Amino acid sequence: MSHTEMDDGKTLTIKGNRQQYSKKQNTFNCSGNIQVWYDDYYAKGPKMSVFPDRTTNKFNEIYFTGRSLINQGEKTIYADKIKMQLKPKDFYAEGNAKTVIKNIQSQQLEDK
């Protein structure tokens, strides 16, 4: 498990079966049951690469390949490729994308 504190004080946590950091290229690659936590994002997939911002040279873009998911609050997006951007915080999903939105209010009514 790897933890990186970002400039804004938020922590990027990465867990996976195999992790490799290239100091020369400033890239981080991970494979096998990847899990990533950042702010209110949770993402997982089979393979992931982290690349730096071209101007600051700090980690900013996380790419998931293979059937992956990203979760933010009530939304879960499944896709073949997911790009997670840390600053500004955003994500893009492509390839057989599916969105599931959990409606907590209606679920609470059903439980009663």
Secondary structure, DSSP 8 states (H G I E B T S, - for coil): -EEEE-TTS-EEEEE-SEEEEETTTTEEEEEEEEEEEETTEEEEEEEEEEEE-TTT-SEEEEEEEEEEEEEETTEEEEEEEEEEETTTTEEEEESS-EEEE--HHHHHHHH-
